[in-house]
Amino acid sequence: MGPWPLWLLTKSQALAWSLKIDTPMVSLVLQSNYLLLSNADKFPHSHDEIDIELLGHDKRNDWVIQTNLYANGSVSTGREEKFYLWFDPTQQHHYYSILWNSYHTV
């Protein structure tokens, strides 16, 4: 899966992106990392990036998904957020989405 450069989107455009994950998740192993958006090909030292990481089980035995938002190549201008799922995502297919525009990332 290739990155879609952010520089192709104008301030008036919005991007909605969904991912159907069929990858089996294994406890305590970083199973998958899906790069959703990046402009690293144009700005290798100050790129922006949005990705989803499937982390598997944590110590509480919850399934964990982590999203990462980076701006200008730095986590200090971005954000990492872990989501503890209340269900077992390996039991059936699920869709995970990120909505992005020039004002918000949800």
CYANA upper distance limits for C-alpha pairs under 8 A (distance plus 0.5 A):
  1 MET  CA     34 TYR  CA      8.47
  1 MET  CA     35 LEU  CA      8.33
  2 GLY  CA     35 LEU  CA      8.23
  3 PRO  CA     35 LEU  CA      6.89
  3 PRO  CA     36 LEU  CA      6.68
  3 PRO  CA     37 LEU  CA      5.86
  3 PRO  CA     38 SER  CA      6.07
  3 PRO  CA     39 ASN  CA      8.16
  4 TRP  CA     36 LEU  CA      7.59
  4 TRP  CA     37 LEU  CA      5.64
  4 TRP  CA     38 SER  CA      6.55
  4 TRP  CA     39 ASN  CA      7.78
  5 PRO  CA      9 LEU  CA      8.50
  5 PRO  CA     37 LEU  CA      6.64
  5 PRO  CA     38 SER  CA      5.67
  5 PRO  CA     39 ASN  CA      4.92
  5 PRO  CA     40 ALA  CA      8.29
  5 PRO  CA     41 ASP  CA      8.34
  6 LEU  CA     37 LEU  CA      6.94
  6 LEU  CA     38 SER  CA      6.59
  6 LEU  CA     39 ASN  CA      6.02
  6 LEU  CA     48 ASP  CA      8.07
  7 TRP  CA     39 ASN  CA      7.14
  9 LEU  CA     13 GLN  CA      6.49
  9 LEU  CA     14 ALA  CA      8.09
 11 LYS  CA    101 ASN  CA      7.79
 11 LYS  CA    102 SER  CA      5.86
 12 SER  CA    101 ASN  CA      8.41
 12 SER  CA    102 SER  CA      7.93
 13 GLN  CA    101 ASN  CA      7.10
 13 GLN  CA    102 SER  CA      8.23
 14 ALA  CA     99 LEU  CA      8.18
 14 ALA  CA    100 TRP  CA      6.42
 14 ALA  CA    101 ASN  CA      4.90
 14 ALA  CA    102 SER  CA      7.78
 15 LEU  CA     99 LEU  CA      6.55
 15 LEU  CA    100 TRP  CA      5.67
 15 LEU  CA    101 ASN  CA      6.63
 16 ALA  CA     97 SER  CA      7.84
 16 ALA  CA     98 ILE  CA      6.76
 16 ALA  CA     99 LEU  CA      5.07
 16 ALA  CA    100 TRP  CA      6.76
 17 TRP  CA     36 LEU  CA      8.49
 17 TRP  CA     97 SER  CA      6.15
 17 TRP  CA     98 ILE  CA      6.16
 17 TRP  CA     99 LEU  CA      6.91
 18 SER  CA     95 TYR  CA      6.91
 18 SER  CA     96 TYR  CA      6.17
 18 SER  CA     97 SER  CA      4.85
 18 SER  CA     98 ILE  CA      7.21
 19 LEU  CA     95 TYR  CA      6.09
 19 LEU  CA     96 TYR  CA      5.91
 19 LEU  CA     97 SER  CA      6.89
 20 LYS  CA     93 HIS  CA      7.39
 20 LYS  CA     94 HIS  CA      6.61
 20 LYS  CA     95 TYR  CA      5.40
 20 LYS  CA     96 TYR  CA      7.34
 21 ILE  CA     93 HIS  CA      7.13
 21 ILE  CA     94 HIS  CA      7.08
 21 ILE  CA     95 TYR  CA      7.47
 22 ASP  CA     93 HIS  CA      7.01
 23 THR  CA     31 GLN  CA      8.43
 23 THR  CA     32 SER  CA      8.14
 24 PRO  CA     31 GLN  CA      8.37
 24 PRO  CA     90 THR  CA      6.67
 25 MET  CA     29 VAL  CA      8.40
 25 MET  CA     31 GLN  CA      6.51
 25 MET  CA     54 LEU  CA      7.96
 25 MET  CA     55 LEU  CA      8.32
 25 MET  CA     56 GLY  CA      6.02
 25 MET  CA     90 THR  CA      7.16
 26 VAL  CA     30 LEU  CA      8.50
 26 VAL  CA     31 GLN  CA      7.21
 26 VAL  CA     56 GLY  CA      6.05
 26 VAL  CA     57 HIS  CA      7.89
 27 SER  CA     55 LEU  CA      8.37
 27 SER  CA     56 GLY  CA      5.32
 27 SER  CA     57 HIS  CA      5.16
 27 SER  CA     58 ASP  CA      8.01
 28 LEU  CA     55 LEU  CA      7.26
 28 LEU  CA     56 GLY  CA      6.04
 28 LEU  CA     57 HIS  CA      5.93
 28 LEU  CA     58 ASP  CA      6.92
 29 VAL  CA     55 LEU  CA      6.69
 29 VAL  CA     56 GLY  CA      6.57
 29 VAL  CA     57 HIS  CA      8.50
 30 LEU  CA     53 GLU  CA      7.86
 30 LEU  CA     54 LEU  CA      6.74
 30 LEU  CA     55 LEU  CA      5.21
 30 LEU  CA     56 GLY  CA      7.16
 31 GLN  CA     53 GLU  CA      8.41
 31 GLN  CA     54 LEU  CA      6.50
 31 GLN  CA     55 LEU  CA      6.84
 31 GLN  CA     56 GLY  CA      7.56
 32 SER  CA     53 GLU  CA      6.37
 32 SER  CA     54 LEU  CA      5.87
 32 SER  CA     55 LEU  CA      8.04
 33 ASN  CA     51 ASP  CA      7.60
 33 ASN  CA     52 ILE  CA      6.38
 33 ASN  CA     53 GLU  CA      4.93
 33 ASN  CA     54 LEU  CA      6.93
 34 TYR  CA     51 ASP  CA      6.12
 34 TYR  CA     52 ILE  CA      5.77
 34 TYR  CA     53 GLU  CA      6.84
 35 LEU  CA     49 GLU  CA      8.15
 35 LEU  CA     50 ILE  CA      6.95
 35 LEU  CA     51 ASP  CA      4.94
 35 LEU  CA     52 ILE  CA      7.14
 36 LEU  CA     49 GLU  CA      8.02
 36 LEU  CA     50 ILE  CA      6.00
 36 LEU  CA     51 ASP  CA      5.57
 36 LEU  CA     52 ILE  CA      7.89
 37 LEU  CA     48 ASP  CA      8.29
 37 LEU  CA     49 GLU  CA      5.88
 37 LEU  CA     50 ILE  CA      5.60
 37 LEU  CA     51 ASP  CA      7.40
 38 SER  CA     47 HIS  CA      7.37
 38 SER  CA     48 ASP  CA      6.09
 38 SER  CA     49 GLU  CA      4.88
 38 SER  CA     50 ILE  CA      7.14
 39 ASN  CA     43 PHE  CA      6.65
 39 ASN  CA     44 PRO  CA      8.25
 39 ASN  CA     47 HIS  CA      6.00
 39 ASN  CA     48 ASP  CA      6.40
 39 ASN  CA     49 GLU  CA      7.48
 40 ALA  CA     44 PRO  CA      5.00
 40 ALA  CA     45 HIS  CA      8.02
 40 ALA  CA     46 SER  CA      8.04
 40 ALA  CA     47 HIS  CA      5.32
 40 ALA  CA     48 ASP  CA      7.50
 40 ALA  CA     49 GLU  CA      8.40
 42 LYS  CA     47 HIS  CA      8.23
 43 PHE  CA     47 HIS  CA      5.48
 45 HIS  CA     72 ASN  CA      8.18
 45 HIS  CA     73 GLY  CA      6.62
 46 SER  CA     71 ALA  CA      7.90
 46 SER  CA     72 ASN  CA      4.61
 46 SER  CA     73 GLY  CA      4.69
 46 SER  CA     74 SER  CA      8.05
 47 HIS  CA     70 TYR  CA      8.25
 47 HIS  CA     71 ALA  CA      6.97
 47 HIS  CA     72 ASN  CA      5.54
 47 HIS  CA     73 GLY  CA      5.27
 48 ASP  CA     69 LEU  CA      8.10
 48 ASP  CA     70 TYR  CA      5.79
 48 ASP  CA     71 ALA  CA      4.96
 48 ASP  CA     72 ASN  CA      6.07
 48 ASP  CA     73 GLY  CA      6.54
 49 GLU  CA     68 ASN  CA      8.12
 49 GLU  CA     69 LEU  CA      6.26
 49 GLU  CA     70 TYR  CA      5.57
 49 GLU  CA     71 ALA  CA      7.21
 50 ILE  CA     67 THR  CA      7.87
 50 ILE  CA     68 ASN  CA      6.16
 50 ILE  CA     69 LEU  CA      5.22
 50 ILE  CA     70 TYR  CA      7.10
 51 ASP  CA     67 THR  CA      6.23
 51 ASP  CA     68 ASN  CA      5.79
 51 ASP  CA     69 LEU  CA      7.33
 52 ILE  CA     65 ILE  CA      7.52
 52 ILE  CA     66 GLN  CA      6.26
 52 ILE  CA     67 THR  CA      5.01
 52 ILE  CA     68 ASN  CA      6.92
 53 GLU  CA     65 ILE  CA      6.27
 53 GLU  CA     66 GLN  CA      5.53
 53 GLU  CA     67 THR  CA      6.72
 53 GLU  CA     68 ASN  CA      8.47
 54 LEU  CA     64 VAL  CA      6.97
 54 LEU  CA     65 ILE  CA      5.21
 54 LEU  CA     66 GLN  CA      6.93
 55 LEU  CA     63 TRP  CA      7.85
 55 LEU  CA     64 VAL  CA      5.84
 55 LEU  CA     65 ILE  CA      6.21
 55 LEU  CA     66 GLN  CA      7.55
 56 GLY  CA     62 ASP  CA      8.48
 56 GLY  CA     63 TRP  CA      5.77
 56 GLY  CA     64 VAL  CA      6.09
 56 GLY  CA     65 ILE  CA      8.00
 57 HIS  CA     61 ASN  CA      5.72
 57 HIS  CA     62 ASP  CA      5.79
 57 HIS  CA     63 TRP  CA      5.06
 57 HIS  CA     64 VAL  CA      6.60
 58 ASP  CA     62 ASP  CA      6.15
 58 ASP  CA     63 TRP  CA      7.06
 58 ASP  CA     64 VAL  CA      7.23
 62 ASP  CA     84 TYR  CA      6.53
 62 ASP  CA     85 LEU  CA      6.83
 62 ASP  CA     86 TRP  CA      7.58
 63 TRP  CA     84 TYR  CA      6.32
 63 TRP  CA     85 LEU  CA      5.79
 63 TRP  CA     86 TRP  CA      8.01
 63 TRP  CA     87 PHE  CA      7.98
 63 TRP  CA     88 ASP  CA      7.23
 63 TRP  CA     89 PRO  CA      8.10
 64 VAL  CA     82 LYS  CA      7.05
 64 VAL  CA     83 PHE  CA      6.12
 64 VAL  CA     84 TYR  CA      5.29
 64 VAL  CA     85 LEU  CA      6.56
 65 ILE  CA     82 LYS  CA      6.28
 65 ILE  CA     83 PHE  CA      5.73
 65 ILE  CA     84 TYR  CA      7.24
 65 ILE  CA     85 LEU  CA      8.08
 66 GLN  CA     80 GLU  CA      7.35
 66 GLN  CA     81 GLU  CA      5.99
 66 GLN  CA     82 LYS  CA      4.78
 66 GLN  CA     83 PHE  CA      6.56
 67 THR  CA     80 GLU  CA      6.20
 67 THR  CA     81 GLU  CA      5.86
 67 THR  CA     82 LYS  CA      7.07
 68 ASN  CA     78 GLY  CA      7.94
 68 ASN  CA     79 ARG  CA      6.27
 68 ASN  CA     80 GLU  CA      4.95
 68 ASN  CA     81 GLU  CA      7.09
 69 LEU  CA     75 VAL  CA      7.97
 69 LEU  CA     78 GLY  CA      5.39
 69 LEU  CA     79 ARG  CA      5.46
 69 LEU  CA     80 GLU  CA      6.79
 70 TYR  CA     74 SER  CA      6.28
 70 TYR  CA     75 VAL  CA      5.83
 70 TYR  CA     76 SER  CA      8.46
 70 TYR  CA     77 THR  CA      6.88
 70 TYR  CA     78 GLY  CA      4.59
 70 TYR  CA     79 ARG  CA      6.93
 71 ALA  CA     75 VAL  CA      7.54
 71 ALA  CA     77 THR  CA      5.86
 71 ALA  CA     78 GLY  CA      5.82
 72 ASN  CA     77 THR  CA      7.63
 74 SER  CA     78 GLY  CA      7.05
 75 VAL  CA     79 ARG  CA      6.66
 75 VAL  CA     80 GLU  CA      8.33
 85 LEU  CA     89 PRO  CA      8.50
 89 PRO  CA     93 HIS  CA      7.63
 89 PRO  CA     94 HIS  CA      7.30
 98 ILE  CA    105 THR  CA      7.47
 98 ILE  CA    106 VAL  CA      6.11
 99 LEU  CA    104 HIS  CA      8.42
 99 LEU  CA    105 THR  CA      6.27
 99 LEU  CA    106 VAL  CA      5.64
100 TRP  CA    104 HIS  CA      6.46
100 TRP  CA    105 THR  CA      5.01
100 TRP  CA    106 VAL  CA      6.97
101 ASN  CA    105 THR  CA      7.04
